[in-house]
């Protein structure tokens, strides 16, 4: 039945109104606002809100409904576009993975895996992360820098097909996070490094394992990698305990010859260092902290020098005996690693390493000062007799510097195949220092920095040639450059209550130590400029290590 027309409809009766209708004369608008107050967030009339179906699930990365592509906010993309990073397979894996670390996460490429994936990828992910953490633990415990540890961890994860991984290395904790996709929960694992030891043979074996995993020509399954890692952990040190004690004596005796000692000084310094080494081993066996081990190890060389002064032997330099003993105790390895971490942007790890160096140096200071105070009380005649490296015996000093590097390499438990190269590198470092400081009349700090730079340059080149870590080729070679004399003379002046000269000498020792560390790091960076390193498509050269620009 058709509805009636509009004009045929019956108009509403005047009485057809609600009983609650307002009485005439009352403002209905005001009454309605008082009875029904509206919120200030009420949707205005005429606003059209798009309805989203409840059944359709949207991703967290879906643009919001209010987003308009024609009125999008300004983007922060560079004018030339985002550079594409190309990883050249000819470059060593250290440089390729370092480039990955220094590239923002959104710009990192996804390299093809070099090893076969497991059948059950979900179960293989925890095993790959665990293997990566164990490798990083051995590297960090061996004294490797934080950036090199992260580069090795990157190499392992990418070789087994885990592309979206983020390692994080601090002084005692290493962690790694893997995100399967943009919508899946990340998988995170961590491991604590509680014990640190010096064994560069083990360090080289771990580097060889990482190199084989990263290589396309060598197939290393997860089981094989675990087996080889277990063998690395079970390997015994290449040198027995008596050889390490003899190496400590050779190091101290060679250092005493560098600062003007003769045969008697060599023997006295060697005996003091060997006695201190045995006492330190005894304290370590009793579970004493490393700080007290350094306190005990620093006392016998100082006591040997005080005894020589009390015997009134004018031809024997007591200062050279004490200086030689200090050379064997100065933590040059930890100092270089700490400064390197700071220069590469790992400030937390760098601060922790330098704090450790500070504690060890304070231990050495305490041990030496206790003996020197006793010598001054007994009127032992301890006077500053020489300045740093004043003796003019180039051939003897070159031989002594090479012997010092040889002994240092043995103490670091290096592979026997690398000892000869390190010995030659230490001789080159001393020749460069002597030529600049003696013949060129250049500041000892500047000469030390240049010599350390050459050590770092040659060490990095040798490590790339042998696909190994650079530490075994660098740490022992900087032994002749360590500031033993400046440290001793500073402590002696403090013991004689001459604070200003003592602090000045200790400041010079700190400057020499920083020059060594910065020179080694700079030499390593320069060596990579001569290698075929990965670069961005629109850039020439290597991506800088700086992660921010200061703003």
Residue, then its C-alpha position, 0 to 999 in steps of 0.5 A: x500500500x502506498x504511503x500518503x503524500x506529504x500534504x495528505x498527512x495529518x498534522x500533529x495535534x497541539x496537545x500531542x506534546x510531552x508532559x516534560x515540555x518546557x513552559x513558555x517563556x523559558x529559554x530552551x537552549x539554556x535549559x538544555x545546556x544546563x540539563x545536558x552539559x557536553x564535554x569539551x572533547x565532544x566530536x563536532x557536528x559534521x565530522x566524518x569518522x571513518x569506520x574500521x571493521x573490527x574483524x580486520x587485523x592491522x599491523x603495528x606498522x600500518x600508517x594511521x588513518x589521519x595520514x595523508x601521503x599528499x601532506x606528509x611531514x618532511x623526511x630526513x633522507x639525505x639529498x643524495x639518497x641513502x648510500x648502499x653499502x657494498x661488502x667486497x668479498x676480497x676484504x678480510x672478515x674483520x673489515x667487512x663486519x666492522x663496516x656492518x657495525x658502523x652502519x645504521x641498522x636500517x641501512x645494513x645489507x643482508x649478506x648471504x650465509x656462508x654456512x648451511x642452515x639447520x633444518x629446524x631453524x627455530x631450534x638452531x637460533x638459540x644454538x647459534x646465539x650460544x656459540x656466538x656468545x661463547x666465542x665472544x667470551x673467549x675473545x673478551x677474556x683474552x683482552x680483545x677490544x670491544x669493537x673486534x669482539x662485536x665484529x667476530x660475533x657479527x661474523x658468526x651470526x651472519x655466516x649462519x644466516x641470522x641477519x638481524x642481530x645486535x651484539x652488545x659488549x661491555x667490560x664483563x657482560x656480552x649480549x646479543x639480540x636476534x629479531x626474526x622479523x618485524x612482527x616477531x619477538x626478539x630472542x636475547x641471550x647474554x653471558x658474563x665474563x668472570x675470569x680474564x687471562x692472557x693466552x694469545x695462543x687461544x686467542x689466535x685459535x678462536x680467530x682461526x675458527x671465526x675465519x673458517x666460519x666466515x669463509x665460503x670455502x670451508x664448511x663448519x657445522x654447528x657441531x663442528x664449531x662446538x667441538x673446535x671451541x671445546x678443543x680451544x678451551x682445553x688447550x694447555x699453555x704453550x710454555x711451562x711455568x718455569x719458562x714464564x718466570x725466566x721470561x719475566x727475568x729476561x724482560x726486567x734485565x733487558x729493560x734495565x740495559x735499555x736505561x743504562x745498566x750493565x751485566x750486574x744490573x741485568x742480573x740483579x733486575x732479573x733476580x728481583x723480577x723472578x722473585x716477584x713473579x713467584x710471589x705473585x703466583x703464590x698470592x694468586x694460588x691463595x686467591x688474593x685479588x690481582x691488586x695485592x698480587x701487583x703490590x707483592x710483585x713490585x716489592x722484590x725489584x725495589x728491594x733489590x735496588x735498595x740493597x745495591x744502594x746500601x752496599x755502596x756499589x758506585x758502578x751499579x745503578x740501583x735506579x736501573x734495577x728498579x726500572x727494569x722491575x717496573x717494566x715487567x709490571x706495567x699493564x701495557x696490554x690493558x692500557x692499549x685496549x682501554x684507549x682503543x675502546x675509547x677511541x672507537x666509541x665504546x666508552x663504558x668498556x674503555x672507562x672500566x678498562x682504564x679504571x682497572x689499569x688505574x688500580x693495578x698502577x696504584x698497586x705497583x705504586x704501593x709496593x714500590x713506595x713501601x720499599x723506597x720509604x724504607x730505603x730513604x729511612x736507611x739513607x740508601x742514597x737513592x738519587x735520580x741518576x739518569x734521565x729516560x734513555x740517556x745511555x748512548x749504546x745503540x747496538x746494545x739497546x737494539x739487542x736489549x729491546x728485541x730481547x725484551x719483546x721476545x720475553x714479553x711475547x712468551x709472557x703473553x703465551x703467544x704462538x711460537x710462529x709469531x715470536x720472531x715477527x714480534x721480536x723484529x717489530x719491537x726492534x724496529x720500534x726502538x730504532x725509530x724511537x732512538x732515531x727521533x729522540x736521540x738523533x732528531x732531538x724530538x720530544x720523547x712523547x712525540x717519538x714514542x707516539x710515532x714509534x707506537x704508530x709504526x708498531x700498530x701499522x705493522x701489527x695490523x698488516x701482519x694480522x691481516x696477512x695471517x687472518x688473526x688478531x692484531x694483539x699478538x703482533x702489537x702488545x709485545x712490540x710496545x714493551x721497549x716503549x713503556x714508561x718505566x723510568x718516568x714511573x720510577x723517578x716519580x715514585x722516588x721523588x714522592x718517597x723523598x717528599x718532593x711532590x711537585x717533581x714527583x707528580x711532574x714525572x708521573x704526568x710524563x709517564x702518563x703522557x707516554x702511556x697515552x702516546x703509546x696507546x693512541x699511536x697503536x690505534x692510529x697505526x691500525x687505522x692507517x693500515x686499513x687505508x691501504x687495504x681493500x676495505x668495503x665502502x659505500x656506493x656514493x663514498x670513497x673510502x671507509x665509513x667513519x667510526x663516529x656514530x654521531x655528529x655531536x647533535 
